[in-house]
């Protein structure tokens, strides 16, 4: 199965999302290369071209270009449930992320007051105060946590050199209304052994998210050693996690 192509515009979709309904994608990242602070083995876009946490400003569209693109779409009579910061890598790497969130909130309030704002983030910059402040304006801050220990984190997410697992966890504890998103899979690189799940659950109890969303890899992946979980496996894990932690866990399968 071929990897998915990168998004070629600032705005894409809306796509029918398992978790967000009709989701209008907002890609703040380059359209000709994948720019991210992680190099996840299960990424649908393949391995990362530029693995950094402080990329050059000139790689990104301007605030004006992003605002113009969002407004142009919202003026059209299309139905959407969410405006979602996602795209070709990690959206919080955008140099003016706080400003773009503020401008998007204004546009949403003006044109689509019933729509919600969401973000799909790997949480690599959640230790930054300014990023957490921006996240407070987003209705659904959905942050990735695929592991409960450093070794598993590095094996699965292969972060940029200056990304700290400990800092991510500390930052997550400071985010209100946090939703944790976790990719689970089996195989040589899997993260569903008892010890790995126990470590992950321990971290979840510390973070206290309002929801945990678990899913697997029905799309193409960067590393073919990643093996998908079926719906029954996800459901069983969701029940186990809920019973052991008391947290809300929702499984999403194709």
N, C-alpha and C positions, 0 to 999 in steps of 0.2 A: 504494500500500500504506500502510495507516494505521500510525502509530507505536504502540508498545506502551504500555499503561497502566501507571502506577506501581504498585509493590507496596503493598498496602493493610494489611499486617500486619507484625509483627516477623519472624515465621517464614513462609516460603513454600516451596512444593514439597513433597517433593523433586522436582526436575526431572531429566530425563535429559540430562546434559551431554556434549558431545563430548569434553571433556577430563577430567571429574571423575566420570563415571558417574552414580550416583544421588546428586545433590547437594542437601542441605538448605540453603536460603538463609537467612541471618540479615541482616535489614535494620535497621541501627542508625539509619537516617535518617528524616526526616519522611515521612508517608504521603500528604500532600496537595500536595507540591511537590518538585521535583528540587533537591537541595542538593549542590553539587559545587564543587571547586576548578578543574575543567576545563569547557570548553564544546565538547566534541568534535563535529566535523562528522558523524561516523558513529554517534552515540549512538542506541540503539534507543528511548530515552525522549524524544528531542527535545532542544531547547536547554535550558540550565540556567536555572532560575528564580532561584536565589540563588547567585551566583558569588563565593565567599569561601574563605579559609583559616582564619578564626577566627570561626565562627558562634556565635550566642547559645546558651547552654546550654538555655534553655527550649524550643528547637525540637526537642529530642531526647527519646526515651523515657528513663526513669530506668534505672539499673543494675538495680534490683529488678524492673522490668517486663521487661527483656530476659532476665534470669536465669529468671524465672518462666515466660516463654514458651518458652524453650529446654528447660527441664526438663519442662514439660508435654508437649512433643512427644516427647522422648526416652523418656518412660515408655511410649509407645505401641509396639506390636510391628511397627514398620515397618522395612524394610531401607534403610540408607543407606551410602554409601561415604565421603562427605565432609560436613562441616559447613563452610559457605562464607560468609565475611563478604563481602557484596556489597550489592545493593539499589539504592535510589533516589539514587545518587551515590557519593561517596568515603567508604568506611567509616572511614578513619583520622581523619576530621574529628570523630568522636565524642569528646566532651570527656574521657571516662574510658576511652579505648580500651585502655590497658594493663590496667586492672582488669577490663574485660569479657572480654578474652582469657584472663586468669588464671581467671576464673570458668567460662568455657566449657571450658577444659582440664579443670577439676575435674569438670564435668558429663559431658564426653566419657569421661573415665577411669572414672567411676562407672557410666554406663549403656551406653556404646558404645565399649569400649576398642579395638575393631578399626577404628573409623572414624578418618579423618584430618581435621585442620583445614586449611583453605585460605583464602586471601584473594585477591580480585580488586581490586587497588589501582592507582591512577594514579601512585603514587610521589611525589606532590607534597609529602608531608611526611616522606619518607625521610631527609632531612637532619637530622631531629630525633632526638636520642639515644634519647628515651623510646619513639619509634615503632619504631626499630630493635630495641630491647630486647624490645618486644612481639612483633615479627616472629620473634624467635628461638624463640618458643613455638609457632609455627605451622608445621605440617609442609610446607606448600606455599605459600611466599610468592610469589605471582604478580604481578609488577609490570610496568606498562605502559611500553613504549618504542617509540613510533611513528615516531621521527625521530632522525637523527644530527646535526642542526644546529639552531640557534636559529630560523631563519626557517621551516623546515618544521614544527618543533614548534609555533610560535605559529600557523601557518596551520591546522594540523590540530586541535590540542588547545585553542587559544584560552584559555590559563590565566588565573586571577586575577592581578591586577597584581603581587602580591608573590611569585609563583612563579618560580623561577630554574631554567632548564634545566641550567646548570652545577652548581647545588646538587643537583639530582636525580641527575645522573650521579655526582657525588662520593659521595652517600649510597648509591647502588646498589653502589658498589665495596666498601662496608663491610658489606653484607648477606651472610651465609652462606647457601649453598644457594639462591641466588636463581634464580627462573624468570622469564624475560622473556617477556611476551606482547605481540605486535605485530599490529595491524590493518594489512593491506596492501590497497591499492585503486588503481585507475587513474582517469583523468579529469582534469579541470581542477585538482582538489585532490589528485591522486594522489601517492604516495610511492615509486614503483617505478622511477623513472628511474635510469640508471647512477650518476649523481653522488649521488643521494639514498641509494641502497642502499649505495654505497661509504662514505659518511659514517656511516651506521647501523652497518655492519659494523665500522668502526674503533672505534666506541664499544663495541660488543659485545666486541671483543677486550680492551678495557681492563677491562670489568666482569667478564668470565669467568663467565657464568652456567652453572649445571649443565644447563640446557635452554633452548632458545628455542622458543616456540610461536607459529607464524604462522597467521593465519586471515583471512577476509575478511568481507564484510558481507551475509550472506544474509538478515538481518533488516531491517526498515525503518530508515531513517537520517534524521538531522536535516536534512541538506543533500542535495538530489537530484543534485548534481554529483558525488557519490561513486559510483563504478562498481565493482561487484563483480568479483573475480577468480574464475576457475573452478578446479577441483581440479588440472588439469594445470599451470596457471600457478603455483599455490602450490607444487606439487611441484618444478617447475623452479627456483624461487627457493630453496627449501629445499636442494636439491642444490648450487646455486651457493654459498650461504652456508656450507654445511658444507665444501665443497672449499676455499674461500678462508680460512676461519677455523679449521677443525678442530673447531668446536663442534657439539653435538648440536642439530639443528633438526627439529622435527616440524610438518608442515602439517596443519591441521584444516579440513575443508570440510564443507558440508552433506551 
